[in-house]
Amino acid sequence: MKTETSVLALARDMGSANVIGPIVQELRNRGFKVVLFAEEDGKGIDKFRQAGIDFSPLLAGSSLEDMVHTYNPEVVITGLSSPRHLESDLDREARKRGIPVVNVEDYWGVHARCVAPPDLVITIDKTSAVLVHQAYPKARLCIAGLAGILPVIPRPEVVEKFDQLRRNSGAKIVVFTDGDIMCKPGLRLLCECIRLTKMPVRLVPNFHPKYVNAPMPGYAGTWGERWEEVLQPLRDIGGVCDIACTGDEAAMLADATVSSFSTLLFRAANMGKHAVTVWTEAAAAHVGRVANLKEAPLMMKGGFPVIREPVPLDDILASTPPRLNINPFDAAVAADAVQKFL
């Protein structure tokens, strides 16, 4: 039985959920019937649950043809997750039926994961809009800001742990936030830099939650266990401190955030904290593969430190960090653009 639906939305991972969720809420508040799904093996489910957003889990292998036939939406909204499975299938099915497709970017360059020319791309800023236009010159564009810097209030107990670490050690706190294949070489490079640094530094690892407990291909353990092997020499001399916190909390409370590609670099830069890109061959290959970019997004902005080889961090940590002004994601702006199809 068909049911008339204004919008059918689907997200897989956290980044996609961060943008899809607020759009869905905004459209529902405006009176539109929006059906939201999340792939059962992705991290988007956790985000929707935390935010209290009504959704249904979508099982791997589900028939998108049947789903589109059942709900008969006026428009389809999908995220651009990595990896991208059912989101891509939904795009193809909507395109086949002549239903407008809206892709939502949660980071620069992820439009490279689109499987068909979208009708609308909701993107971040002018830099990302130029990249999207080059790839899809006929698509409509909507600049709606970066979800990764939406306001977050760190938990008091986490604030106290960071404050206590500073009091007890007198050290600068550096958080490392990478994941995936570029994490190990980037972490190794950062550890070498810390060992060369004269001022006291404590490293707080905050690996990407999608990878840290996942089995690592070609290795007997998890990604996180492999990364711990790199950390161990620095841990042995007291240079590592574990603090249970979210990546957002870590980027807000540390003195510096270091990563090759993480959204958390932008939260740090937007707050006037040190945001340092660690750039290895593995990072360059990864960014080129998943986002078709030659540089990491923060490198494209210019003016922020980039580490390519072992160097002391003293000059960076002693300096006044540059601040990046970028707008947080505005779901109302994004919903306005989607509503033009309704």
Secondary structure, 3 states (H helix, E strand, C coil): CCCCEEEEEEECCHHHHHHHHHHHHHHHHCCCCEEEEEECCCCHHHHHHHHCCCCEEECCCCCHHHHHHHHCEEEEEEECCCCCCHHHHHHHHHHHHCCCEEEECCCCCHHHHCCCCCCEEEECCHHHHHHHHHHCCCCEEEECCEHHHCCCCCCHHHHHHHHHHHHHHCCEEEEECCCHHHHHHHHHHHHHHHHHCCCCEEEEECCCCCCCCCECCCCCCEHHHHHHHHHHHHHHCCCECCCCCCHHHHHHHCCEEEECCCCHHHHHHHCCCEEEEECCHHHHHHHHHHHCCCCCHHHHHCCCCEECCCCCCHHHHHCCCCCCCCCECCHHHHHHHHHCCC
